[in-house]
Amino acid sequence: MLKIDKILNYSTVSDRGKIDRLLELDATLYCNLGSDSTKTERIQTKKQSKEIYRAIKTLDKRLGDDLLQHMDK
């Protein structure tokens, strides 16, 4: 996902700031889902969310692992 790469490459933003922006992006994905969303849209959102959590894992291994683990429950 292009936006994830862009956030990760910010040189003037701290790791905490990058994680905050990635989590904001994740929240936006889920907010855009509605009761009328198709199964395909839900699956795609979950895949994008997993990509975001993997990106977070590169910045903070423990947090990334926790997010990925809870996603699979």
Beta strands, then each sheet from edge to edge (+ up, - down):
end
